[in-house]
Amino acid sequence: MPIATDGGPAPPRAAPVPVLPLAGPELADPAPAVLVRVREVADLLAGPGEPLTQEERVATLAELERLKNVCAAAQAAVTVDLDEQAAVDRQAREGELGHRRREREGVTLEVSLARRVSPQRSRSLIGLARALHDRLPQTLAAFREGRVSEWAASLVEKETRGLTDEQAREVDALLAPTLGTCSEGRLARRAASLAYEADKRGFLERHARAVGDRYVSIRPAADGMVRLSGLLPLVEGVALHRSLEESARAAHLAATSAAEGGGDGTPGQGEVPTVAQLRADELVRRVTGVDPAREGVPVEIGLVMTDRALLDEGEDPARAPGYGPVPAALARMIAASGSTRDVEVGEARAWLRRLLLDPVDSTLAEVDGRRRCFTGPLRRFVVARDQECAMPYCHAPIQDVDHVARARDGGATTADNGQGLCRACNLDKETEELRTEVVTAADGTRAVRVRTRYGQVHHSQPPPVLDTLEDLGARWHGERPPWWSGRTAGDGGDPEKGRGQLVAEWERLVHDWNQDTASWERFTEEWDGLGEELDDDGMGVPA
């Protein structure tokens, strides 16, 4: 469990830049007429509007829905053009790239950044645009007329994905009278029925391939919960649920009988769990071997919290990687018992690992590294800092740690020049020839500027290590202007006039860091006095 404490202040970097997404790449005058009209319509709709009657509001809603669909269809058409032109560009450079790289190369990140969606969503949109253009002319026509939405078109594409081009066109023609006249759910069922009739043998073959796509995933839910889901073959999924159901009902019957037979015969609140609760408990018990009602789970979850929240009843929320903020009280329960249930459970073991934060801007402090690859503590540091894929609009888990400035171009293997990426973005970054560089944002923190082949410019910053640490400097060091603003209190905004005060501020910060380091050493000595040893390697101690 990493403990976030203050670290030594890092020296200023390059000149600050604003970290705001641009509306689009800079274009030479005159801009295309269609782009000018699109921007005019966008400005009109973003304006204050005018008084309308109720009937006019309803009519406006309907027309805006149609306009939204037409715009989405236009985006699909532009996406196809962009993809095809990129293919032409690749052919012109065919001799420069290896075969595997040419296969990977596309416009995934261009579309992702332009539409401000994740790369995974971008790939889906590109696939939808290609399918509509190549295989589903009737659906495309209804889409361009605004009669169906992008979601409805994607449902048709999904149900016809396993068909040949000829079969997909046949289903598309039969669906034409239905497009825009029924709900999206009914349209999907109709498309699925027609697709089955068009290729019954293929349905069985696709099922055999689908078995290979089985998986289990986890998503954050509200109030300190997560949603665990799995995609399983029909028989296995039904058998799993039935087995859990039978065990849960047997446990519920036993618990009910025990509660009715004890004391005054009135069970206390929560003493008899519901069947649904017992199903969940049985799933945890079978997978982990731990009974969650009696003991904590000894599994590392990487909880990050401040030393105040852990040791001094502080209220700073913690953070669980892949989940988000966790209330301080729940975080202390996890650290103490490995559980958040409001019941007595057995002790679990907690591991403490110290994370050093810059006391000014609350970012993780620098770590030295001279290797070509990001491994060991350096890799763990970058993963802890970035938390998720550093590509703008991508929130996938980090799989690779890559150089911002490429190693073959002289980029150093350091934390400042490292960024965590998912595997897909790491590959697309190279194949789509993105240029990245480390810059200093207007607030003094580290950012990565991303430039695409076709002129888009975006900036990426990791989320705060803890959501409550954005104002760390003001809370710990008073309301003085930060050193990166180039001014100090009472200097009238003149950097030269405040230079001496800036030097004094820097020395004070270094002094505070040394004091906090001594405080940490005293804390570890007191912790050791409890009978357990805490070392820099993260040795386990009872929480």
C-alpha positions, 0 to 999 in steps of 0.5 A: 500500500503506497503511502504518499508523502512529500518529496524534494522540490524539482527544478523548473522545466521549460517555459509553461504552455497552456494545456487546453485541447485545440479546436482542430489543426491550424489550416491555411486560408481560405478554409474549405467552405464546408468547414466554415459552414460547420463552424458557423452552425456550431457557433449558432447552436452554442449561442444564447438561442431565442424564445420558443413556444412549447411546440417550437421546442419539440420541433427543434428537438426533433430537427436537432436529433436529425442534425445530430444523425446527419453529422454523425453520418458525415463524420463516418464519410470523412473517416472513410476518406481519411482512412483511404488517403492514409492508405495511399500515403502508406503506399508512397512510403512502402519501402520505408517500413517493414511488412508488420508495421504497414499492416498495423498502420492506420488512422486510429489515433487521428480519429481518436484525438479529433473526436475526443474518444478512446482509441478503442472507441475510435477503432469501432467507429472506423470499422463502422464507417468502413462497413456502412460504406462497403456493405450496408448501403441502405443503412448508410442512406438512412443514416445520412438522411438522419432517420437512424442514429449512429447507435442504430447503425452500429447495431445493424453492423454488429449483427451482420459482421459475420456475414459475407459482403453479399449476404450483408447486402441482402440483409441490408436490403430486407431491413430497408423498410424497417430503418427509422420506423421502429425502436433500436432494440426491435431493429437489432432483433430484426437484423439478428433474425435476418442474419441467421436466416442468411447464414445458418451454418455460419452461425454455428461457426461464429459461435465456435469462434466466440468461445475463444473470446470468453473473458472476465472483466471488472468495472468501478461502481458507485459507493466503493463497489465494483462490477465483476462480469464475465462472457462465458459459453451458454452451458458454462455460464448457466451452470455457474449461476445455478451452482451459486444459486443453490449454494446461496439458498442452502446457506440462507436457509441455514442462516434463517433457521439459526437466527430464529432459534436463538435468543428472543427469536428476533434476528438483528439487522444484517444477521441474515444475508439475502440470497443475492448477497450470499451468491456474491459471497460464495463467488468470492469464496470459490475464487479466492478461497477466503470467506469474506464474511469472516476474514479479509482478502490478502490480495494486493490492490495498490491502495494509495493514501496519505500518511495523515489519512492512515495514521492520524485519522485524516480525511484525505480520500485514498485512491485505488488504481483502476477504481478512483477515490476511496473515502479515508475511513474505508481506506483505513478499514482496508489497511487494517483488515483487508475488507470494507465490511462493517463486521468483525473479520480476521487480520490481514497483512498490509504492505507499506511502500513510500511514494514521494510527492513534490510538496509544491505541485503534488506530483511524484518526485523524480527517480534516476534511471540510466537503462534503455528499458523501463524496469524495476522501481523506475517502471513502478514509479511511472505506472504509479504516476500516470495511473492509466494510458497517457494517450489523450482520451484513452483510459486503458490500463498501462501495459508498456512504459515507453520513452516520450522522446525516443531512445534512438533519438537520444531520449533518456530512460528517466521518469520525466521522459517516460510515459505509461501506455496501453499496448495498442496506443504504444504500437499506434504511436509509432506506426502513425508517426506521432511526435511527443515531447515533455512540456511544462503546463501553465500550472507548473506541472509536467505534461506531454504534447502530442502532435499527429501526422495531420496537424492535430496538437493535444496535451496529456497529463496524468490525474492527481495521485490523490484527488485532494492533493491539487492544492497541496502547496497552498495547504502546507505552505500558505497562500503564497504564490508558487515559485513557477508563477514567476512572481512573489507576494508584494513584488507587483508581478515583477520577476526580477524584483522577486528573484531574491524571494524566490531563492529564499522560497526554494531554500525553505522548501528544501529545508521543509523536505529535510524536516519531513524526511526526519519525521518519516524516519522517526515514524519508522522507528516508532513503527519498528517498536511495535514489534515489526520491521518496515524497510524500503523493500516493502516488507509486510507488517500487520496492519 
